[in-house]
Amino acid sequence: MTPRRIVFVGPTLPEQRRPAGCFEYRPPVKHGDLFDLCLRPGDQVLIVDGVYQHYAPVRHKEILAQLARGVHVFGTASLGALRAAELADFGMRGLGEVYAEARAGRLVADADVAVLHADDHAGARRLTEAMVSVRHGLAELLRDGQLDTGQAARLEQAAARLHFTERSATGLRHTAGADRDAMHLLLDHLDRHGDVKTRDARHALDVLAAAPVPPPPAAPGTTDIWSSSYGREWDFEHRPLRPGSAVGARLALACLQLFAADFPERHRAYTLRLAAATTGRTGSAGLLLGAAGFAPATRPHARLARATEATAGWDADERLLARTFRLPPGRLVYQDLPAEAVAGSTLEELEERCLRLLLPASATALPTPHRHTLLRQLWQAGSDHEYRLCALERGFRDTAEAARLAGAFDLALVARLLHAPAAVR
């Protein structure tokens, strides 16, 4: 299979300046995008631009997870250069002048490479100038004798006083005061010759296009080397149910947890299997709890062992194990979609079911209190404590997680289906 070459780029390199051919262009990278791609060993990713103010930025663990899988990850010009400098010792490769400055410690702030841009069809049109571009432009004009050191210093100070969202051509001219003509010279220079970020991005693309795709790097001893419970959770939340699916794996599991009448049974089977694998023991839930260092339930009607409508036929130890189960180190209940959860359905059937129940993109999710009310009705929970038990025995960490995930679904439709529960199983 031909390795993929993916580039996350926006205002640093306008669409009309991007070389065609072997690259797959995507908008500036944000948190979860690398997991969403389902990358394979040998694939290449070049990060140029990324978002970090209105969306969560790409995390270092996301990049490390791809490196551990044998993906080649490069960074240049903007946020990519900063991440490459931070992760160079772990296998991410940097290209260009901005990367060199960041690696040398002369550039450390995200704000120095940040710009305001319009997310339009022309390829995220840039509206302001990055501070790193201003500094490089001034250095080039100073070197060519078009500015003196005093002018360059004053212009840099004037630009630095502006927030990156205000560093437009108009804003820079206004703040330059008596040096307005010199500022105009700088802006004209950046417009005619391109800023350092744009040059770096084009250079990186030329380098990657000219070089053959290298084989996957030697894999570390385990692909779990940079793993954490948060990284595994992010991966699960952003990974498609199957390649090309419009439904994420975590959302598919949530659909089952929330709406499958028999999901507590599936969850019990899952916890029994993993508890047995972890302890190296087989047997009853009580034996597994004891082997894990926990006391079995001594009182069948204790608060966490109390029966609900769905668990009336279980013994107290089974209810206790299912409701308290956590994966090491103790935060997550699920980090994948196990066979027990799917329980006889194909991924295609599960995808179709989720798509039918998902909230339309143009619709607004129900307020959180309404979600809690509907879930209590759906799970036949008569009290707050019973509602909590129902959430736990369905594999949620708490009722808040259940309500948050329920916000992705058309709960008005679910309410109409309450009298025909087989329709949502």
C-alpha positions in Angstrom: 0.0 0.0 0.0 1.4 3.4 -1.0 2.2 5.5 2.1 0.1 8.6 2.6 1.7 12.1 2.6 -0.5 14.4 4.6 0.1 18.1 5.2 -1.7 20.3 7.7 -1.5 23.8 6.4 -3.5 27.0 6.3 -2.6 30.7 6.1 1.2 30.1 6.1 1.0 28.7 2.5 -2.0 29.9 0.5 -3.7 27.3 -1.7 -2.4 28.7 -5.0 1.2 28.2 -3.8 0.9 24.6 -2.7 2.4 22.1 -5.1 0.0 19.5 -6.5 0.7 15.8 -6.8 1.7 13.6 -4.0 0.4 15.6 -1.0 -3.0 15.4 0.7 -3.7 18.8 2.1 -5.8 19.3 5.3 -6.7 22.4 7.3 -4.5 23.5 10.3 -4.2 20.6 12.7 -6.2 20.5 16.0 -6.5 18.1 18.9 -7.5 14.7 17.7 -6.8 15.1 14.0 -3.8 12.7 14.0 -5.9 10.0 15.7 -8.7 10.5 13.2 -6.5 9.7 10.3 -5.9 6.0 11.3 -2.2 6.4 10.1 -0.1 3.4 9.2 3.6 2.7 9.6 5.5 4.6 6.8 3.0 7.3 6.3 4.3 10.9 6.4 2.7 13.8 8.2 4.0 17.4 7.8 2.6 19.9 10.3 2.8 23.5 9.2 -0.2 25.3 10.8 -2.2 24.4 13.8 -5.0 26.0 15.8 -4.8 26.6 19.6 -7.2 29.4 20.7 -10.8 28.4 19.7 -10.0 24.7 19.5 -7.7 22.5 21.6 -4.2 22.3 20.0 -2.6 19.1 18.9 -1.1 17.5 21.9 2.5 16.3 22.2 1.2 12.8 23.1 -0.7 12.6 19.9 2.5 13.1 17.9 4.4 10.7 20.1 1.7 8.1 19.6 2.2 8.4 15.8 5.9 8.2 16.0 5.6 5.0 18.1 3.4 3.5 15.4 6.1 4.1 12.8 4.7 7.2 11.2 7.2 9.9 10.0 6.2 13.3 11.5 7.7 16.5 10.3 7.2 20.1 11.4 8.0 23.5 9.9 7.3 27.2 9.7 4.7 27.7 12.4 3.2 25.5 15.1 4.8 22.6 13.4 8.2 24.1 13.9 7.6 24.6 17.6 6.4 21.0 18.1 9.3 19.6 16.1 11.7 21.5 18.3 10.1 20.2 21.4 10.0 16.6 20.2 13.2 16.4 18.1 14.8 14.1 20.7 11.8 11.7 20.2 11.9 11.4 16.5 9.9 14.3 15.1 11.9 16.1 12.3 12.0 19.8 11.9 12.7 21.8 8.7 13.5 25.4 8.0 14.7 28.6 9.7 11.8 28.9 12.2 12.5 25.4 13.4 16.2 26.2 13.7 15.4 29.2 15.9 13.0 27.2 18.0 15.5 24.4 18.4 18.2 26.8 19.5 15.9 28.3 22.1 15.6 31.7 20.5 11.9 31.2 19.7 9.7 29.6 22.4 6.2 31.3 22.3 3.3 30.0 20.3 2.2 33.6 20.0 5.3 34.5 18.0 4.2 32.3 15.1 0.4 32.9 15.5 -1.7 34.9 13.0 -5.3 35.7 12.6 -6.8 34.3 9.5 -10.2 34.0 7.6 -11.2 30.4 7.2 -12.4 30.9 3.6 -12.3 29.0 0.3 -9.1 30.6 -0.7 -7.1 28.5 1.8 -7.4 30.3 5.1 -6.4 33.9 4.1 -4.0 35.5 6.5 -5.1 38.8 8.1 -2.2 39.6 10.3 1.6 39.2 10.4 3.4 36.8 12.7 6.0 38.3 15.0 8.7 35.9 13.7 8.0 37.1 10.2 8.4 40.7 11.3 11.7 40.0 13.0 13.1 38.1 9.9 11.9 40.8 7.6 13.5 43.5 9.6 16.8 41.5 9.7 16.7 41.2 5.9 16.1 44.9 5.4 18.9 45.7 7.9 21.3 43.4 6.2 20.5 45.0 2.8 21.0 48.5 4.2 17.5 49.6 3.7 17.0 50.2 7.5 19.3 51.3 10.2 19.5 49.6 13.6 17.5 52.2 15.4 14.6 52.0 12.9 14.7 48.2 13.1 14.6 48.2 16.9 11.7 50.7 17.1 9.7 48.8 14.5 10.2 45.5 16.3 9.1 47.0 19.6 6.1 48.6 18.0 5.0 45.2 16.5 5.6 43.4 19.8 3.2 45.7 21.6 0.4 44.4 19.5 -1.5 41.2 20.2 -1.1 38.8 17.3 -4.8 39.3 16.4 -4.1 43.1 16.0 -0.9 42.9 14.0 -2.6 43.7 10.6 -1.0 46.0 8.0 -3.2 48.8 9.3 -2.4 48.1 12.9 1.3 48.0 12.2 1.3 51.3 10.3 -0.7 53.0 13.1 1.6 51.8 15.9 4.7 52.8 14.0 4.1 56.5 14.5 7.0 58.5 13.1 8.4 55.3 11.5 5.3 54.8 9.4 7.3 55.0 6.1 9.8 52.4 7.4 6.9 50.1 8.4 5.5 50.5 5.0 8.8 49.4 3.6 8.7 46.3 5.8 5.2 45.3 4.8 6.1 45.8 1.1 9.1 43.6 1.6 7.1 40.8 3.2 4.5 41.1 0.4 7.0 40.9 -2.4 9.5 38.4 -1.0 7.3 36.3 1.2 7.7 35.9 4.9 10.0 33.3 6.5 7.1 31.0 7.4 5.9 30.8 3.9 9.4 30.2 2.6 9.9 27.5 5.2 6.7 25.7 4.3 7.4 25.7 0.6 11.0 24.5 1.3 9.7 21.6 3.4 7.2 20.5 0.7 10.0 20.6 -1.9 12.3 18.6 0.3 9.7 15.9 1.0 8.5 15.8 -2.6 12.0 15.3 -3.9 12.9 12.5 -1.5 11.5 9.0 -1.7 9.3 8.0 1.1 11.5 6.3 3.7 10.6 2.9 5.2 8.9 3.0 8.6 11.4 3.8 11.3 12.5 1.1 13.7 9.6 0.6 16.1 10.3 1.0 19.8 10.1 -2.0 22.0 6.4 -1.3 22.5 3.9 1.0 20.7 2.6 1.7 24.2 5.9 3.5 25.1 4.3 7.0 25.1 0.9 5.9 26.1 -1.2 7.4 28.9 -4.8 7.1 29.9 -5.5 10.5 28.4 -3.7 9.6 25.1 -5.7 6.3 24.9 -8.9 8.2 25.6 -8.2 10.8 22.9 -7.3 8.0 20.4 -10.6 6.2 21.2 -12.7 9.4 20.9 -11.3 10.5 17.5 -10.7 7.1 15.8 -13.4 6.2 13.2 -15.5 3.2 13.9 -13.9 1.7 10.7 -11.8 3.3 8.0 -13.8 6.1 6.3 -16.7 5.9 8.7 -18.6 9.1 9.7 -19.1 7.6 13.2 -16.3 7.6 15.8 -15.5 4.5 17.8 -16.3 6.2 21.1 -19.6 7.5 19.8 -20.6 4.0 18.6 -19.9 2.6 22.1 -21.9 5.4 23.6 -24.8 4.6 21.4 -24.8 1.1 22.8 -24.2 2.1 26.4 -27.0 4.6 26.3 -29.7 2.8 24.4 -29.1 -0.9 24.2 -31.5 -2.4 26.8 -29.1 -5.4 27.5 -25.9 -3.4 27.6 -25.4 -4.0 31.4 -25.2 -7.8 30.5 -22.6 -7.0 27.9 -20.7 -4.8 30.3 -20.7 -7.5 32.9 -19.2 -10.0 30.4 -16.5 -7.4 29.5 -15.5 -6.7 33.1 -15.4 -10.4 34.0 -13.1 -11.2 31.1 -10.7 -8.4 31.8 -10.7 -8.9 35.5 -9.8 -12.6 34.9 -7.0 -11.6 32.5 -5.6 -9.1 34.9 -5.7 -11.3 38.0 -4.8 -14.5 36.3 -7.7 -16.2 38.0 -11.0 -17.6 36.8 -14.2 -18.0 38.7 -16.9 -15.9 40.2 -16.9 -12.1 40.5 -16.3 -12.6 44.2 -13.1 -14.5 43.6 -11.9 -12.0 41.0 -12.5 -9.1 43.4 -10.6 -10.9 46.1 -7.7 -11.8 43.7 -7.5 -8.1 42.8 -7.3 -7.1 46.5 -10.8 -5.9 47.0 -13.3 -7.4 49.5 -16.3 -9.1 47.9 -19.7 -7.6 48.7 -20.7 -8.7 52.2 -24.1 -7.0 52.1 -26.2 -7.7 49.0 -28.1 -4.4 49.5 -25.1 -2.2 50.2 -25.3 1.0 48.2 -23.0 0.0 45.3 -24.3 -3.6 45.3 -28.0 -2.7 45.3 -30.0 -4.3 42.5 -31.6 -2.2 39.7 -34.2 -3.3 37.1 -31.4 -4.4 34.7 -29.3 -6.3 37.3 -32.0 -7.9 39.4 -30.8 -11.4 38.4 -27.1 -10.7 39.2 -25.4 -11.5 42.5 -24.1 -8.7 44.6 -20.4 -9.4 43.7 -21.3 -9.1 40.0 -23.0 -5.8 40.5 -20.0 -4.5 42.5 -17.4 -5.6 40.0 -19.3 -4.2 37.0 -19.9 -0.8 38.7 -16.4 -0.3 40.1 -14.3 -1.7 37.2 -11.5 0.5 35.9 -8.6 -0.1 33.5 -5.1 0.5 34.9 -4.1 3.0 36.2 -7.7 3.5 37.3 -9.4 6.3 35.3 -10.9 4.7 32.2 -13.6 2.0 31.9 -13.3 1.6 28.1 -10.5 2.5 25.8 -11.7 0.5 22.8 -14.8 -1.2 21.4 -14.7 -4.8 22.7 -16.4 -7.8 21.2 -18.8 -8.0 24.2 -20.1 -4.5 23.5 -20.9 -5.2 19.9 -22.5 -8.5 20.8 -23.4 -10.1 17.5 -23.8 -6.9 15.4 -21.4 -6.0 12.5 -19.6 -2.7 12.5 -21.7 -1.7 9.5 -24.9 -2.4 11.4 -23.7 -0.5 14.4 -22.7 2.4 12.2 -26.1 2.5 10.5 -27.8 2.4 13.9 -25.7 5.3 15.2 -26.3 7.4 12.1 -30.0 7.0 12.5 -29.9 8.2 16.1 -27.3 11.0 15.8 -28.5 14.6 16.2 -28.7 16.4 12.8 -25.8 18.8 12.3 -28.3 21.8 12.2 -30.0 20.8 15.4 -29.3 22.0 19.0 -28.6 19.4 21.7 -31.1 19.2 24.6 -30.0 21.0 27.8 -28.2 18.8 30.2 -31.0 18.5 32.8 -33.3 17.3 30.0 -30.8 14.6 29.1 -30.6 13.4 32.7 -34.4 13.2 32.8 -34.7 11.2 29.6 -31.9 8.8 30.7 -33.6 8.2 34.0 -36.8 7.4 32.2 -35.0 5.1 29.7 -33.1 3.2 32.3 -36.2 3.1 34.7 -34.2 4.7 37.5 -36.5 5.7 40.4 -34.1 7.7 42.5 -30.9 9.7 42.1 -28.8 6.8 43.5 -30.4 4.3 41.3 -29.7 6.5 38.3 -26.1 6.6 39.3 -26.0 2.8 39.6 -27.5 2.5 36.1 -24.8 4.7 34.7 -22.0 2.7 36.4 -23.4 -0.7 35.3 -23.4 0.6 31.7 -19.7 1.4 31.9 -19.9 5.2 32.4 -17.6 6.8 34.9 -20.6 8.8 36.2 -23.9 10.3 35.2 -22.2 13.4 33.9 -20.2 11.4 31.3 -23.5 9.7 30.3 -25.3 13.0 29.8 -22.3 14.5 27.9 -22.2 11.7 25.4 -26.0 11.7 25.1 -25.8 15.2 23.8 -24.6 13.9 20.4 -27.9 12.0 19.8 -31.4 13.0 18.8 -33.0 12.4 22.2 -36.4 13.6 21.0 -36.3 10.7 18.5 -35.2 8.4 21.3 -38.1 9.5 23.4 -40.5 8.7 20.6 -38.9 5.2 20.4 -39.2 4.5 24.2 -42.4 2.6 23.6 -40.6 0.6 20.9 -37.3 -0.2 22.6 -36.3 -2.9 20.1 -35.8 0.0 17.6 -32.8 1.3 19.5 -31.2 -2.0 20.4 
